[in-house]
Amino acid sequence: MLRNLLKTDRLRRILMVASRRARAIGNQCFEAGCTQAELRGISLLKGWLSPEQLTQYESYRYFDVIGGQSGKRYRIRYGAGMNIFEIDSRGRRLAGLCFVPSETLVAGDVMLAQKIALETDEWSALAVARRFAPIWH
């Protein structure tokens, strides 16, 4: 019994390490196709993410934000538009939201602006946001 448990635990650790390495390789391949400006934007964004958000972003290329005034949860996906979703406690999409800076910026910079807006002045961000059907692209 103990032997099987040790084998199972060892297998679990091996799979976790392999999974982390696969994600890291995927992120390197993704970032290899980016311009220098995009890489700087992603780097700046990562510096502003909490440890939980950074883990989420590196695993899935999105992270969750809690609205500073309502406490609602939003998911910001990698992208420069139509990349925000209000989500419920089970992670289901309730509404799609789109608001971006008036200047053209790379995705990492846009995502950072969206994060800061939702966390610090959620009502103003929502006042200018356009809603769309929450469907996967």
C-alpha positions in Angstrom: 0.0 0.0 0.0 2.7 2.4 1.0 4.7 1.5 -2.1 1.7 2.3 -4.4 1.2 5.6 -2.5 4.9 6.6 -3.0 4.7 5.6 -6.7 1.6 7.7 -7.1 3.1 10.7 -5.3 6.3 10.4 -7.4 4.2 10.2 -10.6 2.2 13.2 -9.6 5.4 15.2 -9.1 6.8 14.1 -12.4 3.6 15.2 -14.2 3.6 18.6 -12.4 7.2 19.3 -13.5 6.5 18.2 -17.0 3.4 20.3 -17.2 5.3 23.4 -15.9 8.1 22.8 -18.5 5.5 22.4 -21.3 3.8 25.7 -20.3 7.2 27.5 -20.2 8.1 26.2 -23.7 4.7 27.3 -25.0 5.2 30.8 -23.5 8.7 31.0 -25.0 7.3 30.1 -28.4 4.5 32.6 -28.1 6.9 35.4 -27.0 9.4 34.5 -29.7 6.9 35.7 -32.3 6.4 39.1 -30.5 8.0 42.4 -31.4 10.4 44.1 -28.9 7.6 46.6 -28.0 5.2 43.7 -27.3 7.8 42.0 -25.2 8.4 45.2 -23.2 4.6 45.5 -22.7 4.3 41.9 -21.5 7.2 42.4 -19.1 5.7 45.5 -17.7 2.3 43.8 -17.2 3.9 40.8 -15.5 5.7 43.2 -13.0 2.3 44.6 -12.0 0.5 41.3 -11.5 0.0 39.7 -8.1 1.7 36.2 -7.7 -1.7 34.6 -8.3 -2.4 36.7 -11.4 1.0 36.0 -12.8 0.6 32.2 -12.4 -2.8 32.5 -14.1 -1.4 34.6 -16.9 1.6 32.3 -17.5 -0.7 29.2 -17.5 -3.6 30.5 -19.6 -2.7 34.0 -21.0 -5.5 35.6 -18.9 -5.8 36.7 -15.3 -8.7 37.7 -13.0 -9.2 41.1 -11.4 -11.6 42.1 -8.7 -13.5 45.3 -9.3 -12.4 48.0 -6.8 -15.9 49.3 -6.2 -18.4 46.4 -6.8 -16.2 43.4 -5.9 -17.2 41.7 -9.2 -14.7 39.4 -10.9 -13.4 40.2 -14.4 -11.1 38.1 -16.6 -8.7 39.9 -18.8 -7.5 37.8 -21.7 -4.4 38.5 -23.8 -5.3 41.1 -26.4 -5.9 44.7 -27.1 -9.7 44.8 -27.4 -12.8 42.8 -26.7 -10.7 40.9 -24.1 -12.5 41.5 -20.8 -15.2 39.3 -19.4 -17.3 39.7 -16.3 -17.4 36.2 -14.7 -19.4 34.6 -12.0 -18.1 32.6 -9.0 -17.9 29.4 -11.1 -15.9 31.1 -13.9 -18.7 31.4 -16.4 -18.9 34.5 -18.6 -21.7 36.9 -17.8 -20.8 39.7 -20.2 -18.1 40.8 -22.5 -16.6 44.3 -22.1 -14.4 46.4 -24.3 -12.6 49.5 -23.3 -9.1 50.6 -24.4 -6.9 53.6 -24.2 -7.4 56.2 -26.9 -3.8 55.7 -28.2 -2.6 52.6 -30.0 -0.7 50.4 -27.6 0.6 46.8 -27.5 -1.5 44.2 -25.8 0.5 44.1 -22.6 0.2 47.9 -22.1 -3.6 47.8 -22.8 -4.1 44.9 -20.4 -2.2 46.7 -17.7 -4.3 49.9 -18.2 -7.5 47.7 -18.0 -6.3 46.0 -14.8 -5.5 49.4 -13.1 -8.8 50.9 -14.3 -11.0 48.0 -13.0 -9.1 47.9 -9.7 -9.0 51.6 -9.0 -12.0 53.3 -10.8 -14.3 50.5 -11.9 -17.4 52.6 -12.4 -15.6 55.0 -14.8 -14.2 52.1 -16.8 -17.6 50.5 -17.0 -19.2 53.9 -18.0 -17.1 53.9 -21.2 -17.0 50.1 -21.9 -18.9 48.6 -24.7 -20.7 45.4 -24.0 -20.7 42.4 -26.3 -21.9 38.8 -26.2 -19.6 36.7 -24.0 -18.6 34.1 -26.6 -15.2 32.4 -27.2 -13.3 33.8 -30.2 
